[in-house]
């Protein structure tokens, strides 16, 4: 009987260590900004949970190679091989996005919804805005993050930026961006 009492905790410890060993490299750095299981709790950082795997792989390579200038990411991916980035992308793509609990402004939501439909955002990002392949999930991202990224696409095209998005957002004013970000942040 004593043997079983010793064996069970030892097995539990071994399983915990094995699970930790299977976690992607640098995961602890990712969750520091992007939140537990990739669900960001900081409105300035995107949630990675549920992002399409191919999108994540591409972005991680662009960031590692310095083709996407994200100051907060400088050096974080240095030394990681493509295989490591694929493991990270797979991990986050398999996580379940947690819906935001911020209040919805019905008028802004509706204006953003109309704008998203008229701009055909769902054509690339899918009608539920959850993304696919190389297109990111927009649904449920933080409004602050979405607004900042859309403004960057509109006003500061550069290396690693999608020119389709620059063109799509080019004619929008700040109120349009605000409404669109509000809508997308609250899509479940």
ABEGO torsion letter per residue (X at the ends): XAAAAAAAAAAAAAAAAAAAAABBBGAAAAAAAAEBGGBBABAABBBABGBBAAAAAAAAAAAAAGABBBAAABGAABGBBAAAAAAAAAAAAABBBBBBABBBBAAAAAAAAAAAAAAGAAAAAEAAGAEBEABBBABGBBAAAAAAAAAAAAABBBBGBBAAAAAAAAABBAAAAAAAAAAAAABX
